[in-house]
Amino acid sequence: MAGRVYLLAPLLLVLLAPACAGLELLAGGARGGPGPPPSGSLSVSFIDVGQGDGVLVQAGGESYLIDAGRPEEGPNVVDFLRSRGVDSLDGIVVTNPRS
C-alpha cells in the first residue's frame, strides 16, 4: 500500500500543477491583476483593508465596493480598484461605521 502512495503523490503533483498555475492567472498573480471582467460576467474580488476584507463586486458594467477600511487604507484601495479597471463606483456599502 505504501508503494502506491509514493507513486500517487508525484502523479497528483504533475496533474495539479497546471491547474494551480491557471488559478494564479485568474487571481492576478504577478502579472498586475486581471483588469475588468468580460461583459456579461460577474466578478467578486477581495482586498485586505486592515481589520477585515473589502469586497469589489463587478457585473453588467457596474462596480460596487463593500467596506474600504480605515482612511489610511485609501491609497491601497484606490490602487486595487484601478487594477481591476474601476474608474468610478456605482455604490458603496459600509458595514461598520467606525472603520
FENLIN-V691977 format. One record per residue. N is the residue number from 1. PHI is phi as a letter, one per 30 degrees, with the letter a starting at -180 (999 if undefined). NEAR is the number of other ideal C-beta (glycine too) atoms within 10 Angstrom. Layout:
n->{N N}
phi->{PHI PHI}
near->{NEAR NEAR}
//
This chain:
n->{1 2 3 4 5 6 7 8 9 10 11 12 13 14 15 16 17 18 19 20 21 22 23 24 25 26 27 28 29 30 31 32 33 34 35 36 37 38 39 40 41 42 43 44 45 46 47 48 49 50 51 52 53 54 55 56 57 58 59 60 61 62 63 64 65 66 67 68 69 70 71 72 73 74 75 76 77 78 79 80 81 82 83 84 85 86 87 88 89 90 91 92 93 94 95 96 97 98 99}
phi->{999 d d d d d d d d d d d d d d d e d d d d d d d d d d j h c c j j d i d d d e i c c b b b c b d c j d a c c b c c b a h i c b b c c i b i d e d d e e d d d d d d d d c i c c a c d a b c c c b d d b}
near->{4 6 7 8 8 8 9 10 10 9 9 9 10 9 9 10 10 9 8 9 10 11 10 11 11 8 11 15 13 6 10 8 14 16 14 15 18 7 7 8 10 9 16 11 21 12 20 12 21 13 12 13 13 22 17 20 16 20 14 11 10 11 22 15 23 16 19 24 19 11 8 9 19 12 9 16 17 12 12 22 20 12 16 19 14 19 8 7 13 14 10 12 12 11 9 9 5 6 15}
//
